[in-house]
């Protein structure tokens, strides 16, 4: 006859890492991973950096998501980010794609800001030069300088607005 199988106890996931444990960790000869659970781990490099990372699978491929350096990103923040990442994976979104989109949006926003500031600065400089070289005869003698500034302005505009 079949023997009864013992009832399996539900697995309780304990948080392996605490702030006090992390502070006691030291750099070794090799990089070492300290798991926290659900894919989150702390990577302690041979140079002493402590990096929060999460290992996950997307479409059958194993990938790694980096959360930042400890203590700048606390353990609680890393756990919150892990929960967010798990939700995004549940919706079928690749975390790397989301991260790259956010970086691209940040770069384009900062580039637009830089472009706007540079254009304003160059316009003010050209207005200042027009006032400074107000005398027609003197302006004609300085025409080469003004045209060089205009060419530089146009070149800067091309570089800033290039996509």
Buried (B, 14 or more C-beta within 10 A) or exposed (E): EEEEEEEEEEEEEEEEBEEEEBEEBEBEEEEBEBEBEBBBBBBBEEEEEBBBBBBBEBEEEEEEBEBBEBEEBBBEBBBEBBEEBBEBBEEEEBBEEEEEEEEEEEEEEEBEEEBEEBBEEBEEEEEEBEEEBEEEEEBEEBEEEBEEBEEEBEEBBEEBEEE
